[in-house]
Amino acid sequence: MTQDRLNRILHVGGFAYWKGVHSVAAAANQLFADAGPTTMTWVCRNEEHVEVRALLTPQARARVEIKGWTHQAALREIYDAHGIFLYPSLFDGFGKVFLEAMARGLCVIGTRSGGMPDIIEDGADGLLVGFNDGPALAAAVRQLQASSEVAQRMAQAAAQKARTYSWRRVGLETLAFYERLTANARPA
């Protein structure tokens, strides 16, 4: 985790209110109000690019690159070029995108929604902020950028934790769940 990487923020998600897009835009508008080295990449469907731009100030639009959906290998390269991942979802099922970001060594800033509070230990392997709170997102970005040592520890802890989650693990846990259910089942 380098300072250069910490100066590159990433958001991946469809343009939907419940994905916290207004908070992402508010954070970008706040962060990019002043000159500085920080930039951002926003990945969403091509048809949503106009809506994203409409939420951004002219200063933010100049420093936010909007990319369309892409294949997994290209997305992995996008993850690897960034240091901070914003995912301020208002509600989600599990939202595996934050876990993908953790696996690639990004510092994830999310909310207590979906699977994030079950996976992210706030301050240890990610940061959790309140809902609809662009200023808190911006403050969390600045906190990470102010201490590359803290960000490095967080990124390493995130990647290590993410490696414990796999489709094999999901399968084994699902099988164990059904085995417990059938062991306790009574004949009709």
HELIX and SHEET records of a PDB file:
HELIX    1   1 GLN A    3  LEU A    6  1                                   4    
HELIX    2   2 TYR A   17  LYS A   19  5                                   3    
HELIX    3   3 VAL A   21  LEU A   31  1                                  11    
HELIX    4   4 ASN A   46  GLU A   48  5                                   3    
HELIX    5   5 HIS A   49  LEU A   55  1                                   7    
HELIX    6   6 PRO A   58  ARG A   63  1                                   6    
HELIX    7   7 GLN A   72  ASP A   80  1                                   9    
HELIX    8   8 VAL A   97  ALA A  103  1                                   7    
HELIX    9   9 MET A  116  ILE A  119  1                                   4    
HELIX   10  10 GLY A  134  ALA A  146  1                                  13    
HELIX   11  11 SER A  148  ALA A  162  1                                  15    
HELIX   12  12 TRP A  167  ASN A  184  1                                  18    
SHEET    1   A 6 VAL A  64  LYS A  67  0                                        
SHEET    2   A 6 THR A  39  VAL A  43  1                                        
SHEET    3   A 6 ARG A   8  VAL A  12  1                                        
SHEET    4   A 6 ILE A  84  TYR A  87  1                                        
SHEET    5   A 6 CYS A 107  THR A 111  1                                        
SHEET    6   A 6 LEU A 127  VAL A 129  1                                        
END                                                                             
